């Protein structure tokens, strides 16, 4: 999985707010991979790092998986080709949402 190239359809672009939790601001682009069903029965969610403008879709490389010990979901971390982040840098960027879960970055 890690190292694969995927296309992310962005349903919560950078600068938007969560549709149900109106106080949750998205400082990064967030979306899903069409056709890949996650354990929650929905399409696989993905954080997009390294892209500083809102986008509608994005093709990039999976560099990490955010594993949640207290949830059935995992989130994929997708970045532009030849871009990398440390585990700490990833958690810093996804913390706006992951702070509600017991999460770890798997690389």
C-alpha positions in Angstrom: 0.0 0.0 0.0 2.6 2.5 1.1 4.4 3.7 -2.1 1.4 3.2 -4.3 0.1 6.0 -6.5 -3.6 6.9 -6.0 -6.2 9.5 -7.1 -7.9 11.3 -4.3 -11.3 12.9 -4.9 -11.4 15.9 -2.6 -14.7 16.5 -0.8 -13.3 18.7 2.0 -10.8 21.1 0.4 -8.3 23.2 2.2 -10.1 26.1 3.9 -13.4 24.3 4.2 -15.4 23.1 7.3 -16.7 19.7 8.2 -20.3 19.2 6.9 -21.6 18.0 10.3 -19.1 19.4 12.8 -19.2 23.1 11.7 -16.3 24.1 14.0 -13.8 21.7 12.4 -11.7 23.6 9.9 -9.7 21.8 7.3 -6.2 23.2 7.0 -5.3 20.6 4.4 -7.1 18.9 1.5 -9.1 15.7 2.5 -11.0 13.3 0.4 -11.4 9.6 -0.6 -10.2 7.1 -3.1 -13.0 5.9 -5.4 -13.6 2.2 -5.5 -11.5 1.3 -2.4 -13.9 0.4 0.4 -12.6 0.9 4.0 -13.6 -1.1 7.0 -16.3 1.4 7.9 -18.1 0.5 4.6 -17.3 3.9 3.0 -14.6 4.7 0.4 -11.1 5.0 1.8 -10.3 8.4 3.3 -7.1 10.3 2.6 -5.2 13.3 3.9 -3.3 15.2 1.2 -0.1 16.9 2.4 2.3 19.1 0.5 -0.4 20.9 -1.5 -1.0 24.4 -0.3 -4.1 25.3 -2.4 -7.6 23.9 -2.5 -8.0 21.1 -5.1 -10.9 19.0 -6.5 -8.8 15.9 -7.1 -5.2 14.9 -6.6 -2.9 12.1 -7.8 0.0 11.3 -5.4 1.9 8.7 -3.5 0.8 7.1 -0.2 3.6 7.7 2.3 1.9 6.7 5.5 -1.2 5.2 7.1 -2.8 6.8 10.2 -3.9 3.8 12.3 -6.7 4.6 14.8 -6.7 2.2 17.8 -10.2 3.4 18.8 -11.9 3.4 15.4 -12.4 1.0 12.5 -11.0 3.4 10.0 -7.5 4.1 8.9 -6.6 7.2 6.9 -4.0 7.3 4.1 -1.5 10.1 3.8 -0.9 11.1 0.1 1.7 13.5 -1.1 3.1 14.8 -4.4 5.9 12.6 -6.0 9.3 13.2 -4.3 7.8 14.9 -1.2 8.3 13.4 2.2 7.3 14.1 5.8 8.4 12.7 9.1 5.9 11.0 11.5 5.9 14.1 13.7 5.3 16.4 10.7 2.4 14.3 9.5 0.7 14.2 13.0 1.2 18.0 13.3 -0.8 18.5 10.0 -3.5 16.0 10.7 -3.9 16.8 14.4 -6.9 19.0 13.7 -8.9 15.7 13.3 -6.7 13.0 14.8 -6.7 14.7 18.2 -10.2 13.1 18.7 -8.7 9.6 18.3 -5.8 7.4 19.6 -3.8 7.5 16.4 -0.4 6.5 15.3 1.5 7.1 12.0 2.7 3.9 10.2 5.3 4.3 7.6 
